[in-house]
Amino acid sequence: MDNATNRSPRAERARWAPPGFKYPSRSVAHSAAYQAERLTAADVDPALYGDQYEAGLFGLDCFDSMVASGLDIDGYVFFSQVYRQLRPSRVGEPLTVTGWVRDLHRVRKGHSVTELYHLTDGEGRVCIETELTGLLADPPGRTPQDSGDAPPMPRRAEPPADGWTLLREKQVTPDKVRVFSQDVGNEIHFDEEFARRHGFRAPLAQGIMTAVWLLSVLADERPPTAFDVEVRYLRPVFWDSPASLWARRSADGALEMVQSRNDEGKVTADMRVRSLSYDPLSHGPAPSQTPAGG
Protein backbone atom coordinates (compact mmCIF):
# COMPACT_ATOMS: atom_id res chain seq x y z
CA MET A 1 0.00 0.00 0.00
CA ASP A 2 1.31 3.45 -0.89
CA ASN A 3 0.68 5.57 2.20
CA ALA A 4 0.54 8.73 0.11
CA THR A 5 -2.01 7.65 -2.48
CA ASN A 6 -4.19 4.93 -0.95
CA ARG A 7 -5.53 6.82 2.04
CA SER A 8 -8.83 8.66 2.26
CA PRO A 9 -8.75 12.45 2.69
CA ARG A 10 -8.41 13.42 6.35
CA ALA A 11 -11.82 15.14 6.43
CA GLU A 12 -13.52 11.89 5.42
CA ARG A 13 -11.81 9.63 7.96
CA ALA A 14 -13.04 8.79 11.46
CA ARG A 15 -10.62 8.95 14.39
CA TRP A 16 -11.71 5.73 16.10
CA ALA A 17 -14.23 2.88 15.91
CA PRO A 18 -16.56 1.80 18.77
CA PRO A 19 -16.12 -1.39 20.82
CA GLY A 20 -17.40 -4.42 18.92
CA PHE A 21 -16.57 -2.91 15.55
CA LYS A 22 -15.19 -5.58 13.20
CA TYR A 23 -12.70 -4.76 10.50
CA PRO A 24 -13.37 -6.38 7.12
CA SER A 25 -11.51 -9.67 6.72
CA ARG A 26 -8.61 -9.49 4.29
CA SER A 27 -6.28 -12.03 2.71
CA VAL A 28 -2.58 -11.15 3.08
CA ALA A 29 0.65 -12.82 2.03
CA HIS A 30 4.21 -11.65 2.59
CA SER A 31 6.72 -12.43 -0.13
CA ALA A 32 10.29 -13.35 0.70
CA ALA A 33 11.39 -9.94 -0.62
CA TYR A 34 8.82 -8.10 1.55
CA GLN A 35 9.90 -9.97 4.69
CA ALA A 36 13.60 -9.53 3.97
CA GLU A 37 13.31 -5.79 3.27
CA ARG A 38 11.46 -5.01 6.48
CA LEU A 39 13.51 -7.32 8.69
CA THR A 40 16.69 -5.77 7.34
CA ALA A 41 15.31 -2.28 8.10
CA ALA A 42 14.73 -3.45 11.69
CA ASP A 43 18.32 -4.79 11.85
CA VAL A 44 17.15 -8.41 11.90
CA ASP A 45 18.86 -11.03 9.73
CA PRO A 46 16.18 -12.51 7.43
CA ALA A 47 18.13 -15.79 7.40
CA LEU A 48 17.01 -16.40 11.01
CA TYR A 49 13.56 -17.37 9.70
CA GLY A 50 14.41 -19.22 6.50
CA ASP A 51 11.14 -19.93 4.67
CA GLN A 52 9.02 -19.35 7.79
CA TYR A 53 6.97 -16.21 8.39
CA GLU A 54 8.24 -13.77 11.01
CA ALA A 55 5.10 -13.16 13.09
CA GLY A 56 5.77 -9.59 14.22
CA LEU A 57 5.51 -8.11 10.74
CA PHE A 58 1.82 -9.01 10.63
CA GLY A 59 1.27 -6.17 13.08
CA LEU A 60 1.68 -3.96 10.01
CA ASP A 61 -1.30 -5.71 8.42
CA CYS A 62 -3.35 -4.87 11.50
CA PHE A 63 -2.68 -1.20 10.82
CA ASP A 64 -3.65 -1.75 7.20
CA SER A 65 -7.02 -3.07 8.42
CA MET A 66 -7.59 0.17 10.34
CA VAL A 67 -6.63 2.35 7.38
CA ALA A 68 -8.69 0.25 4.93
CA SER A 69 -11.72 0.84 7.17
CA GLY A 70 -11.33 4.59 6.75
CA LEU A 71 -9.76 5.38 10.12
CA ASP A 72 -7.26 8.20 10.60
CA ILE A 73 -4.31 6.67 12.50
CA ASP A 74 -1.94 9.64 12.31
CA GLY A 75 -0.35 10.02 15.75
CA TYR A 76 -1.34 6.52 16.91
CA VAL A 77 1.22 5.32 19.50
CA PHE A 78 1.46 1.84 21.06
CA PHE A 79 1.33 1.13 24.80
CA SER A 80 1.59 -2.65 24.69
CA GLN A 81 1.12 -5.68 22.50
CA VAL A 82 0.67 -9.44 22.93
CA TYR A 83 1.88 -11.83 20.24
CA ARG A 84 0.89 -15.48 20.21
CA GLN A 85 2.11 -17.83 17.50
CA LEU A 86 0.10 -21.04 17.65
CA ARG A 87 1.73 -22.71 14.64
CA PRO A 88 4.32 -21.67 12.07
CA SER A 89 3.39 -20.70 8.52
CA ARG A 90 5.45 -20.37 5.37
CA VAL A 91 6.57 -17.28 3.49
CA GLY A 92 4.11 -16.58 0.68
CA GLU A 93 1.27 -18.55 2.30
CA PRO A 94 -2.01 -16.60 2.25
CA LEU A 95 -3.42 -15.82 5.68
CA THR A 96 -6.77 -14.21 6.48
CA VAL A 97 -6.67 -11.25 8.86
CA THR A 98 -9.73 -10.64 11.02
CA GLY A 99 -9.82 -7.99 13.72
CA TRP A 100 -12.16 -6.12 16.01
CA VAL A 101 -12.18 -3.39 18.64
CA ARG A 102 -12.42 -4.81 22.14
CA ASP A 103 -12.18 -1.69 24.32
CA LEU A 104 -12.22 2.08 23.83
CA HIS A 105 -11.66 4.54 26.67
CA ARG A 106 -11.38 8.29 26.87
CA VAL A 107 -7.98 9.27 28.31
CA ARG A 108 -6.30 12.56 29.02
CA LYS A 109 -4.75 12.99 25.57
CA GLY A 110 -7.22 11.14 23.39
CA HIS A 111 -8.57 7.58 23.32
CA SER A 112 -7.03 4.33 24.51
CA VAL A 113 -8.04 1.51 22.17
CA THR A 114 -7.49 -2.25 22.46
CA GLU A 115 -7.91 -4.41 19.37
CA LEU A 116 -7.70 -8.16 18.78
CA TYR A 117 -6.57 -9.79 15.53
CA HIS A 118 -6.42 -13.39 14.28
CA LEU A 119 -4.51 -14.64 11.26
CA THR A 120 -5.82 -17.95 9.95
CA ASP A 121 -4.54 -20.27 7.24
CA GLY A 122 -6.43 -21.88 4.35
CA GLU A 123 -7.72 -24.63 6.63
CA GLY A 124 -9.22 -22.12 9.06
CA ARG A 125 -6.56 -22.71 11.73
CA VAL A 126 -5.36 -19.71 13.74
CA CYS A 127 -1.64 -19.27 13.19
CA ILE A 128 -1.06 -15.92 14.92
CA GLU A 129 -3.03 -13.87 17.45
CA THR A 130 -2.15 -10.35 18.49
CA GLU A 131 -3.65 -7.88 20.93
CA LEU A 132 -2.80 -4.19 20.48
CA THR A 133 -3.32 -1.37 22.96
CA GLY A 134 -2.43 2.17 22.02
CA LEU A 135 -3.25 5.87 22.17
CA LEU A 136 -5.17 7.65 19.44
CA ALA A 137 -4.08 11.16 20.33
CA ASP A 138 -6.33 14.20 20.03
CA PRO A 139 -5.20 16.91 17.60
CA PRO A 140 -2.79 19.42 19.18
CA GLY A 141 -4.56 22.23 21.03
CA ARG A 142 -7.55 20.23 22.25
CA THR A 143 -8.24 20.50 26.00
CA PRO A 144 -7.13 17.32 27.84
CA GLN A 145 -9.94 15.23 29.33
CA ASP A 146 -10.22 13.03 32.41
CA SER A 147 -9.04 9.45 32.03
CA GLY A 148 -12.23 7.80 33.29
CA ASP A 149 -12.00 4.02 33.58
CA ALA A 150 -9.24 3.52 31.04
CA PRO A 151 -6.60 0.86 31.75
CA PRO A 152 -3.33 2.28 33.11
CA MET A 153 -0.43 2.89 30.78
CA PRO A 154 2.54 0.54 31.30
CA ARG A 155 4.91 1.69 34.04
CA ARG A 156 8.39 2.47 32.90
CA ALA A 157 10.93 -0.16 33.83
CA GLU A 158 13.33 0.40 36.71
CA PRO A 159 17.01 0.78 35.88
CA PRO A 160 18.23 -2.68 34.84
CA ALA A 161 19.87 -4.74 37.56
CA ASP A 162 22.43 -7.52 37.22
CA GLY A 163 21.64 -10.64 35.25
CA TRP A 164 21.26 -9.06 31.81
CA THR A 165 23.37 -9.95 28.78
CA LEU A 166 24.05 -7.55 25.90
CA LEU A 167 23.15 -9.31 22.64
CA ARG A 168 23.56 -6.66 19.94
CA GLU A 169 23.47 -2.96 19.14
CA LYS A 170 22.17 -0.88 16.26
CA GLN A 171 21.63 2.63 14.95
CA VAL A 172 18.08 3.57 13.95
CA THR A 173 18.04 5.87 10.91
CA PRO A 174 15.33 7.82 9.06
CA ASP A 175 15.81 5.65 5.98
CA LYS A 176 15.29 2.44 7.98
CA VAL A 177 12.13 3.84 9.57
CA ARG A 178 10.78 4.94 6.18
CA VAL A 179 11.37 1.51 4.68
CA PHE A 180 9.86 -0.39 7.60
CA SER A 181 6.75 1.79 7.92
CA GLN A 182 6.22 2.65 4.26
CA ASP A 183 2.79 0.95 4.14
CA VAL A 184 1.44 2.23 7.45
CA GLY A 185 0.47 5.82 6.70
CA ASN A 186 1.06 7.30 10.16
CA GLU A 187 2.74 10.70 9.84
CA ILE A 188 4.34 10.32 13.29
CA HIS A 189 6.94 8.11 11.51
CA PHE A 190 7.65 10.39 8.54
CA ASP A 191 6.88 14.05 9.15
CA GLU A 192 9.22 16.05 11.42
CA GLU A 193 6.80 18.96 11.89
CA PHE A 194 3.92 16.56 12.67
CA ALA A 195 6.09 14.87 15.32
CA ARG A 196 7.00 18.21 16.91
CA ARG A 197 3.34 19.26 17.05
CA HIS A 198 2.66 16.08 19.03
CA GLY A 199 5.45 16.76 21.51
CA PHE A 200 8.31 14.69 20.05
CA ARG A 201 11.66 16.09 18.99
CA ALA A 202 11.72 13.90 15.86
CA PRO A 203 9.64 11.23 14.10
CA LEU A 204 9.34 7.90 15.92
CA ALA A 205 10.39 4.44 14.92
CA GLN A 206 7.28 2.29 14.83
CA GLY A 207 6.64 0.14 17.90
CA ILE A 208 6.40 -2.95 15.71
CA MET A 209 9.89 -2.19 14.41
CA THR A 210 11.18 -2.57 17.97
CA ALA A 211 8.97 -5.62 18.58
CA VAL A 212 10.43 -7.39 15.55
CA TRP A 213 13.92 -6.76 16.97
CA LEU A 214 12.87 -8.14 20.36
CA LEU A 215 11.20 -11.18 18.77
CA SER A 216 14.35 -11.99 16.80
CA VAL A 217 15.95 -13.27 20.01
CA LEU A 218 13.45 -16.16 19.99
CA ALA A 219 14.91 -17.23 16.63
CA ASP A 220 18.61 -16.89 17.45
CA GLU A 221 19.03 -20.67 17.53
CA ARG A 222 16.19 -21.56 15.16
CA PRO A 223 12.66 -20.31 14.42
CA PRO A 224 10.19 -21.14 17.20
CA THR A 225 7.16 -23.31 16.60
CA ALA A 226 4.96 -21.48 19.08
CA PHE A 227 5.27 -18.65 21.58
CA ASP A 228 3.31 -16.26 23.77
CA VAL A 229 4.98 -12.93 24.58
CA GLU A 230 3.92 -9.56 25.97
CA VAL A 231 5.64 -6.41 24.72
CA ARG A 232 5.46 -3.08 26.53
CA TYR A 233 6.44 0.16 24.79
CA LEU A 234 7.88 2.33 27.55
CA ARG A 235 9.72 5.22 25.90
CA PRO A 236 9.77 6.66 22.39
CA VAL A 237 12.46 5.50 19.97
CA PHE A 238 13.35 8.33 17.61
CA TRP A 239 14.29 7.71 14.01
CA ASP A 240 17.92 8.68 14.73
CA SER A 241 18.46 6.82 18.01
CA PRO A 242 21.11 4.25 18.97
CA ALA A 243 19.67 1.12 20.57
CA SER A 244 20.89 -2.01 22.32
CA LEU A 245 19.25 -5.40 22.89
CA TRP A 246 19.54 -7.24 26.21
CA ALA A 247 18.28 -10.61 27.49
CA ARG A 248 17.73 -12.18 30.90
CA ARG A 249 17.55 -15.92 31.48
CA SER A 250 16.50 -18.04 34.45
CA ALA A 251 18.92 -20.21 36.39
CA ASP A 252 18.13 -23.15 34.10
CA GLY A 253 18.78 -21.10 30.94
CA ALA A 254 15.18 -20.38 29.91
CA LEU A 255 14.66 -17.01 28.25
CA GLU A 256 12.61 -14.80 30.57
CA MET A 257 12.72 -11.27 29.20
CA VAL A 258 14.27 -9.15 26.45
CA GLN A 259 14.80 -5.39 26.60
CA SER A 260 15.61 -2.64 24.13
CA ARG A 261 17.54 0.27 25.65
CA ASN A 262 18.51 3.70 24.39
CA ASP A 263 21.93 5.34 24.49
CA GLU A 264 21.26 6.49 28.08
CA GLY A 265 20.69 2.90 29.19
CA LYS A 266 16.96 3.49 29.70
CA VAL A 267 14.52 0.76 28.71
CA THR A 268 12.45 1.75 25.66
CA ALA A 269 10.58 -1.58 25.35
CA ASP A 270 10.57 -4.96 27.01
CA MET A 271 9.22 -8.38 26.09
CA ARG A 272 8.19 -10.94 28.69
CA VAL A 273 8.32 -14.51 27.41
CA ARG A 274 5.28 -16.36 28.75
CA SER A 275 5.80 -19.56 26.75
CA LEU A 276 8.13 -20.73 24.00
CA SER A 277 8.53 -24.01 22.14
CA TYR A 278 10.52 -25.43 19.23
CA ASP A 279 10.12 -28.40 16.93
CA PRO A 280 12.21 -31.14 18.56
CA LEU A 281 13.01 -32.60 15.13
CA SER A 282 14.51 -29.39 13.74
CA HIS A 283 18.19 -28.54 14.06
CA GLY A 284 19.63 -26.64 16.99
CA PRO A 285 19.82 -26.94 20.78
CA ALA A 286 17.00 -24.57 21.73
CA PRO A 287 14.77 -26.15 24.41
CA SER A 288 11.07 -25.76 25.00
CA GLN A 289 10.10 -23.55 27.91
CA THR A 290 6.54 -23.30 29.14
CA PRO A 291 5.99 -21.05 30.98
CA ALA A 292 8.78 -18.53 31.54
CA GLY A 293 8.42 -15.93 34.27
CA GLY A 294 9.32 -12.25 34.05
ROLUM-825187 format. One record per residue (C-alpha): x, z, y; residue number from 1. Coordinates in Angstrom, 2 decimals, always signed. Last residue first. Example, Ala and Ser with C-alpha at 12.3 -4.5 7.8 and 13.67 -1.06 7.14 Angstrom:
ROLUM-825187
((+13.67,+7.14,-1.06),2) ((+12.30,+7.80,-4.50),1) 
***
This chain:
ROLUM-825187
((+9.32,+34.05,-12.25),294) ((+8.42,+34.27,-15.93),293) ((+8.78,+31.54,-18.53),292) ((+5.99,+30.98,-21.05),291) ((+6.54,+29.14,-23.30),290) ((+10.10,+27.91,-23.55),289) ((+11.07,+25.00,-25.76),288) ((+14.77,+24.41,-26.15),287) ((+17.00,+21.73,-24.57),286) ((+19.82,+20.78,-26.94),285) ((+19.63,+16.99,-26.64),284) ((+18.19,+14.06,-28.54),283) ((+14.51,+13.74,-29.39),282) ((+13.01,+15.13,-32.60),281) ((+12.21,+18.56,-31.14),280) ((+10.12,+16.93,-28.40),279) ((+10.52,+19.23,-25.43),278) ((+8.53,+22.14,-24.01),277) ((+8.13,+24.00,-20.73),276) ((+5.80,+26.75,-19.56),275) ((+5.28,+28.75,-16.36),274) ((+8.32,+27.41,-14.51),273) ((+8.19,+28.69,-10.94),272) ((+9.22,+26.09,-8.38),271) ((+10.57,+27.01,-4.96),270) ((+10.58,+25.35,-1.58),269) ((+12.45,+25.66,+1.75),268) ((+14.52,+28.71,+0.76),267) ((+16.96,+29.70,+3.49),266) ((+20.69,+29.19,+2.90),265) ((+21.26,+28.08,+6.49),264) ((+21.93,+24.49,+5.34),263) ((+18.51,+24.39,+3.70),262) ((+17.54,+25.65,+0.27),261) ((+15.61,+24.13,-2.64),260) ((+14.80,+26.60,-5.39),259) ((+14.27,+26.45,-9.15),258) ((+12.72,+29.20,-11.27),257) ((+12.61,+30.57,-14.80),256) ((+14.66,+28.25,-17.01),255) ((+15.18,+29.91,-20.38),254) ((+18.78,+30.94,-21.10),253) ((+18.13,+34.10,-23.15),252) ((+18.92,+36.39,-20.21),251) ((+16.50,+34.45,-18.04),250) ((+17.55,+31.48,-15.92),249) ((+17.73,+30.90,-12.18),248) ((+18.28,+27.49,-10.61),247) ((+19.54,+26.21,-7.24),246) ((+19.25,+22.89,-5.40),245) ((+20.89,+22.32,-2.01),244) ((+19.67,+20.57,+1.12),243) ((+21.11,+18.97,+4.25),242) ((+18.46,+18.01,+6.82),241) ((+17.92,+14.73,+8.68),240) ((+14.29,+14.01,+7.71),239) ((+13.35,+17.61,+8.33),238) ((+12.46,+19.97,+5.50),237) ((+9.77,+22.39,+6.66),236) ((+9.72,+25.90,+5.22),235) ((+7.88,+27.55,+2.33),234) ((+6.44,+24.79,+0.16),233) ((+5.46,+26.53,-3.08),232) ((+5.64,+24.72,-6.41),231) ((+3.92,+25.97,-9.56),230) ((+4.98,+24.58,-12.93),229) ((+3.31,+23.77,-16.26),228) ((+5.27,+21.58,-18.65),227) ((+4.96,+19.08,-21.48),226) ((+7.16,+16.60,-23.31),225) ((+10.19,+17.20,-21.14),224) ((+12.66,+14.42,-20.31),223) ((+16.19,+15.16,-21.56),222) ((+19.03,+17.53,-20.67),221) ((+18.61,+17.45,-16.89),220) ((+14.91,+16.63,-17.23),219) ((+13.45,+19.99,-16.16),218) ((+15.95,+20.01,-13.27),217) ((+14.35,+16.80,-11.99),216) ((+11.20,+18.77,-11.18),215) ((+12.87,+20.36,-8.14),214) ((+13.92,+16.97,-6.76),213) ((+10.43,+15.55,-7.39),212) ((+8.97,+18.58,-5.62),211) ((+11.18,+17.97,-2.57),210) ((+9.89,+14.41,-2.19),209) ((+6.40,+15.71,-2.95),208) ((+6.64,+17.90,+0.14),207) ((+7.28,+14.83,+2.29),206) ((+10.39,+14.92,+4.44),205) ((+9.34,+15.92,+7.90),204) ((+9.64,+14.10,+11.23),203) ((+11.72,+15.86,+13.90),202) ((+11.66,+18.99,+16.09),201) ((+8.31,+20.05,+14.69),200) ((+5.45,+21.51,+16.76),199) ((+2.66,+19.03,+16.08),198) ((+3.34,+17.05,+19.26),197) ((+7.00,+16.91,+18.21),196) ((+6.09,+15.32,+14.87),195) ((+3.92,+12.67,+16.56),194) ((+6.80,+11.89,+18.96),193) ((+9.22,+11.42,+16.05),192) ((+6.88,+9.15,+14.05),191) ((+7.65,+8.54,+10.39),190) ((+6.94,+11.51,+8.11),189) ((+4.34,+13.29,+10.32),188) ((+2.74,+9.84,+10.70),187) ((+1.06,+10.16,+7.30),186) ((+0.47,+6.70,+5.82),185) ((+1.44,+7.45,+2.23),184) ((+2.79,+4.14,+0.95),183) ((+6.22,+4.26,+2.65),182) ((+6.75,+7.92,+1.79),181) ((+9.86,+7.60,-0.39),180) ((+11.37,+4.68,+1.51),179) ((+10.78,+6.18,+4.94),178) ((+12.13,+9.57,+3.84),177) ((+15.29,+7.98,+2.44),176) ((+15.81,+5.98,+5.65),175) ((+15.33,+9.06,+7.82),174) ((+18.04,+10.91,+5.87),173) ((+18.08,+13.95,+3.57),172) ((+21.63,+14.95,+2.63),171) ((+22.17,+16.26,-0.88),170) ((+23.47,+19.14,-2.96),169) ((+23.56,+19.94,-6.66),168) ((+23.15,+22.64,-9.31),167) ((+24.05,+25.90,-7.55),166) ((+23.37,+28.78,-9.95),165) ((+21.26,+31.81,-9.06),164) ((+21.64,+35.25,-10.64),163) ((+22.43,+37.22,-7.52),162) ((+19.87,+37.56,-4.74),161) ((+18.23,+34.84,-2.68),160) ((+17.01,+35.88,+0.78),159) ((+13.33,+36.71,+0.40),158) ((+10.93,+33.83,-0.16),157) ((+8.39,+32.90,+2.47),156) ((+4.91,+34.04,+1.69),155) ((+2.54,+31.30,+0.54),154) ((-0.43,+30.78,+2.89),153) ((-3.33,+33.11,+2.28),152) ((-6.60,+31.75,+0.86),151) ((-9.24,+31.04,+3.52),150) ((-12.00,+33.58,+4.02),149) ((-12.23,+33.29,+7.80),148) ((-9.04,+32.03,+9.45),147) ((-10.22,+32.41,+13.03),146) ((-9.94,+29.33,+15.23),145) ((-7.13,+27.84,+17.32),144) ((-8.24,+26.00,+20.50),143) ((-7.55,+22.25,+20.23),142) ((-4.56,+21.03,+22.23),141) ((-2.79,+19.18,+19.42),140) ((-5.20,+17.60,+16.91),139) ((-6.33,+20.03,+14.20),138) ((-4.08,+20.33,+11.16),137) ((-5.17,+19.44,+7.65),136) ((-3.25,+22.17,+5.87),135) ((-2.43,+22.02,+2.17),134) ((-3.32,+22.96,-1.37),133) ((-2.80,+20.48,-4.19),132) ((-3.65,+20.93,-7.88),131) ((-2.15,+18.49,-10.35),130) ((-3.03,+17.45,-13.87),129) ((-1.06,+14.92,-15.92),128) ((-1.64,+13.19,-19.27),127) ((-5.36,+13.74,-19.71),126) ((-6.56,+11.73,-22.71),125) ((-9.22,+9.06,-22.12),124) ((-7.72,+6.63,-24.63),123) ((-6.43,+4.35,-21.88),122) ((-4.54,+7.24,-20.27),121) ((-5.82,+9.95,-17.95),120) ((-4.51,+11.26,-14.64),119) ((-6.42,+14.28,-13.39),118) ((-6.57,+15.53,-9.79),117) ((-7.70,+18.78,-8.16),116) ((-7.91,+19.37,-4.41),115) ((-7.49,+22.46,-2.25),114) ((-8.04,+22.17,+1.51),113) ((-7.03,+24.51,+4.33),112) ((-8.57,+23.32,+7.58),111) ((-7.22,+23.39,+11.14),110) ((-4.75,+25.57,+12.99),109) ((-6.30,+29.02,+12.56),108) ((-7.98,+28.31,+9.27),107) ((-11.38,+26.87,+8.29),106) ((-11.66,+26.67,+4.54),105) ((-12.22,+23.83,+2.08),104) ((-12.18,+24.32,-1.69),103) ((-12.42,+22.14,-4.81),102) ((-12.18,+18.64,-3.39),101) ((-12.16,+16.01,-6.12),100) ((-9.82,+13.72,-7.99),99) ((-9.73,+11.02,-10.64),98) ((-6.67,+8.86,-11.25),97) ((-6.77,+6.48,-14.21),96) ((-3.42,+5.68,-15.82),95) ((-2.01,+2.25,-16.60),94) ((+1.27,+2.30,-18.55),93) ((+4.11,+0.68,-16.58),92) ((+6.57,+3.49,-17.28),91) ((+5.45,+5.37,-20.37),90) ((+3.39,+8.52,-20.70),89) ((+4.32,+12.07,-21.67),88) ((+1.73,+14.64,-22.71),87) ((+0.10,+17.65,-21.04),86) ((+2.11,+17.50,-17.83),85) ((+0.89,+20.21,-15.48),84) ((+1.88,+20.24,-11.83),83) ((+0.67,+22.93,-9.44),82) ((+1.12,+22.50,-5.68),81) ((+1.59,+24.69,-2.65),80) ((+1.33,+24.80,+1.13),79) ((+1.46,+21.06,+1.84),78) ((+1.22,+19.50,+5.32),77) ((-1.34,+16.91,+6.52),76) ((-0.35,+15.75,+10.02),75) ((-1.94,+12.31,+9.64),74) ((-4.31,+12.50,+6.67),73) ((-7.26,+10.60,+8.20),72) ((-9.76,+10.12,+5.38),71) ((-11.33,+6.75,+4.59),70) ((-11.72,+7.17,+0.84),69) ((-8.69,+4.93,+0.25),68) ((-6.63,+7.38,+2.35),67) ((-7.59,+10.34,+0.17),66) ((-7.02,+8.42,-3.07),65) ((-3.65,+7.20,-1.75),64) ((-2.68,+10.82,-1.20),63) ((-3.35,+11.50,-4.87),62) ((-1.30,+8.42,-5.71),61) ((+1.68,+10.01,-3.96),60) ((+1.27,+13.08,-6.17),59) ((+1.82,+10.63,-9.01),58) ((+5.51,+10.74,-8.11),57) ((+5.77,+14.22,-9.59),56) ((+5.10,+13.09,-13.16),55) ((+8.24,+11.01,-13.77),54) ((+6.97,+8.39,-16.21),53) ((+9.02,+7.79,-19.35),52) ((+11.14,+4.67,-19.93),51) ((+14.41,+6.50,-19.22),50) ((+13.56,+9.70,-17.37),49) ((+17.01,+11.01,-16.40),48) ((+18.13,+7.40,-15.79),47) ((+16.18,+7.43,-12.51),46) ((+18.86,+9.73,-11.03),45) ((+17.15,+11.90,-8.41),44) ((+18.32,+11.85,-4.79),43) ((+14.73,+11.69,-3.45),42) ((+15.31,+8.10,-2.28),41) ((+16.69,+7.34,-5.77),40) ((+13.51,+8.69,-7.32),39) ((+11.46,+6.48,-5.01),38) ((+13.31,+3.27,-5.79),37) ((+13.60,+3.97,-9.53),36) ((+9.90,+4.69,-9.97),35) ((+8.82,+1.55,-8.10),34) ((+11.39,-0.62,-9.94),33) ((+10.29,+0.70,-13.35),32) ((+6.72,-0.13,-12.43),31) ((+4.21,+2.59,-11.65),30) ((+0.65,+2.03,-12.82),29) ((-2.58,+3.08,-11.15),28) ((-6.28,+2.71,-12.03),27) ((-8.61,+4.29,-9.49),26) ((-11.51,+6.72,-9.67),25) ((-13.37,+7.12,-6.38),24) ((-12.70,+10.50,-4.76),23) ((-15.19,+13.20,-5.58),22) ((-16.57,+15.55,-2.91),21) ((-17.40,+18.92,-4.42),20) ((-16.12,+20.82,-1.39),19) ((-16.56,+18.77,+1.80),18) ((-14.23,+15.91,+2.88),17) ((-11.71,+16.10,+5.73),16) ((-10.62,+14.39,+8.95),15) ((-13.04,+11.46,+8.79),14) ((-11.81,+7.96,+9.63),13) ((-13.52,+5.42,+11.89),12) ((-11.82,+6.43,+15.14),11) ((-8.41,+6.35,+13.42),10) ((-8.75,+2.69,+12.45),9) ((-8.83,+2.26,+8.66),8) ((-5.53,+2.04,+6.82),7) ((-4.19,-0.95,+4.93),6) ((-2.01,-2.48,+7.65),5) ((+0.54,+0.11,+8.73),4) ((+0.68,+2.20,+5.57),3) ((+1.31,-0.89,+3.45),2) ((+0.00,+0.00,+0.00),1) 
***
